[in-house]
Amino acid sequence: MSKLATLVLLSAAIFIGGCVTSDGSQLRGFNFSNVEKIAIVEVKGDIDEPVKGLISDYFSLELLKKGYSPMTLLQSQALLKSNNYDLDKLVSPKGIAQAAEILDTPVILVVDVRSFDKKVSLDAKLLSGDSGALIWMGSGKKKVSFAPSLWPSKGQREQMQRSDRIAAAKEIISKISENLPQKM
């Protein structure tokens, strides 16, 4: 294949795939040097449990890269369930503090997958276990374009599209995690 043809194909792939747009910010003055462990408490959205687990794992990887000790979604939810904790309490500072106390962590992470179709969009929030305050937030989105498929069956096409969405979520998580504070 000629260099020109390769360049055209790469340009088309970039154009079709889209770019990740992201934003993130932290609460000024919050001391992350005292944070060792961060518990991933909830991944919500119209997605199935295996995808929620993958999103938790991708955040765990990014937290490890930043020097934190992550508690996965599965671990957190099992511990909260064994203590009869209702996740609906995560909307109040008192409920956040209760979850953090059960999990023995100063900070919890909540992820909201807002869209998981032709656009993948998610928000992530770090919440203080002491006050329930929002101490960091990142959000990102990526348009996922599906090229006409040569796959012979509808099931295979759907599997490829699901894989593309998961890859987009991983890319978004990596991008917004650049804004996570580095563990001192």
C-alpha positions in Angstrom: 0.0 0.0 0.0 1.3 3.4 -0.9 2.2 6.0 1.8 -0.6 8.3 0.5 -3.2 5.5 0.7 -2.1 4.7 4.3 -2.3 8.4 5.3 -5.8 8.7 3.8 -6.9 5.6 5.7 -5.5 6.8 9.0 -7.0 10.3 8.5 -10.4 8.7 7.8 -10.1 6.4 10.9 -9.3 9.4 13.1 -12.2 11.4 11.6 -14.7 8.5 12.0 -13.6 7.6 15.5 -13.8 11.1 16.9 -11.8 12.6 19.7 -12.2 12.5 23.4 -13.3 15.8 25.0 -12.7 16.0 28.7 -12.6 18.3 31.7 -11.6 17.9 35.3 -11.0 20.0 38.4 -10.3 19.5 42.1 -11.3 21.4 45.2 -8.6 24.0 46.0 -6.9 23.3 49.3 -8.0 19.7 49.7 -4.9 17.7 50.9 -4.7 14.5 48.8 -1.4 13.6 50.5 -3.4 12.0 53.3 -5.4 9.9 51.0 -4.2 6.3 50.6 -7.3 4.4 49.6 -10.1 5.3 47.3 -13.2 3.1 47.1 -15.2 2.9 43.9 -18.6 2.8 45.3 -21.0 3.1 42.4 -21.0 3.0 38.6 -24.5 4.0 37.5 -26.1 4.3 34.1 -28.0 2.2 31.6 -25.3 -0.4 31.1 -25.0 -4.0 32.2 -23.0 -5.3 35.2 -20.0 -6.6 33.2 -19.5 -3.2 31.7 -19.8 -1.6 35.1 -17.1 -3.9 36.3 -14.8 -3.0 33.4 -15.3 0.7 34.1 -14.4 0.1 37.7 -11.3 -1.8 36.6 -10.3 1.0 34.3 -10.6 3.5 37.1 -8.7 1.2 39.4 -5.8 1.1 36.9 -5.7 4.9 36.7 -5.9 5.3 40.5 -2.9 2.8 40.8 -1.0 4.9 38.3 -1.5 8.0 40.5 -0.3 6.2 43.6 -3.6 5.3 45.3 -4.8 2.0 46.6 -8.2 1.4 44.9 -11.0 -0.7 46.3 -13.0 -2.0 43.3 -16.7 -1.7 42.8 -17.3 -5.4 43.5 -15.3 -5.2 46.8 -17.0 -2.0 47.9 -20.5 -3.1 47.1 -20.0 -6.5 48.8 -18.9 -4.8 52.0 -21.7 -2.2 51.9 -24.3 -4.9 51.3 -23.0 -7.0 54.2 -23.5 -3.8 56.3 -27.1 -3.3 55.0 -26.1 0.0 53.4 -28.5 1.5 50.8 -26.7 3.1 47.9 -29.6 5.7 47.6 -28.0 7.3 50.7 -25.0 8.5 48.5 -26.9 11.7 47.7 -26.4 13.2 51.2 -23.3 14.1 53.0 -24.3 11.9 55.9 -24.8 8.9 53.6 -21.4 9.5 51.9 -19.8 9.6 55.4 -21.5 6.4 56.4 -20.3 4.6 53.2 -16.7 5.9 53.7 -16.8 4.7 57.4 -18.0 1.2 56.4 -15.3 1.0 53.7 -12.6 2.6 56.0 -11.6 5.1 53.3 -11.3 8.9 53.3 -12.5 9.2 49.7 -15.1 7.5 47.5 -15.5 7.5 43.8 -18.9 7.6 42.1 -19.2 7.2 38.3 -22.2 8.2 36.2 -22.3 6.8 32.7 -24.7 9.3 31.0 -24.6 7.8 27.5 -23.4 4.5 26.1 -24.5 4.4 22.5 -23.3 6.5 19.5 -21.7 8.8 22.1 -20.1 7.5 25.3 -20.3 10.1 28.0 -19.4 9.8 31.7 -18.8 11.8 34.8 -16.6 10.7 37.8 -16.7 12.3 41.2 -14.4 11.9 44.2 -16.3 12.7 47.4 -14.8 13.4 50.8 -15.7 10.7 53.4 -15.5 13.3 56.2 -17.9 16.0 54.8 -19.4 14.4 51.7 -18.0 17.4 49.7 -17.1 17.1 46.1 -13.3 17.2 46.0 -12.6 16.3 42.3 -14.7 15.8 39.2 -13.8 14.7 35.8 -16.1 14.3 32.8 -15.6 13.2 29.2 -17.3 12.1 26.1 -16.5 10.5 22.8 -18.5 10.0 19.7 -18.4 6.4 18.5 -19.0 5.9 14.8 -19.7 2.5 13.5 -18.5 1.9 10.0 -20.7 -0.3 7.7 -20.0 -3.8 8.8 -19.0 -6.8 6.7 -19.8 -9.1 9.7 -22.2 -11.8 8.6 -24.5 -11.7 11.6 -26.3 -9.1 13.6 -24.9 -10.6 16.8 -21.3 -10.2 15.6 -22.0 -6.5 14.6 -23.5 -5.8 18.1 -20.5 -7.4 19.8 -18.1 -5.2 17.7 -20.1 -2.1 18.5 -20.1 -3.0 22.2 -16.4 -3.4 22.1 -16.0 0.0 20.4 -18.1 1.6 23.2 -16.0 -0.1 25.9 -12.8 1.1 24.2 -14.2 4.6 24.1 -15.0 4.4 27.8 -11.5 3.3 28.6 -10.1 6.2 26.5 -12.3 8.7 28.3 -11.3 7.3 31.7 -7.6 7.6 30.8 -8.1 11.1 29.6 -10.0 12.5 32.6 -7.7 10.7 35.0 -4.9 13.0 33.8 -6.6 15.5 36.0 -6.6 13.3 39.1 -4.2 14.6 41.7 -1.0 12.6 42.0 -0.5 11.0 45.4 2.2 12.8 47.2 
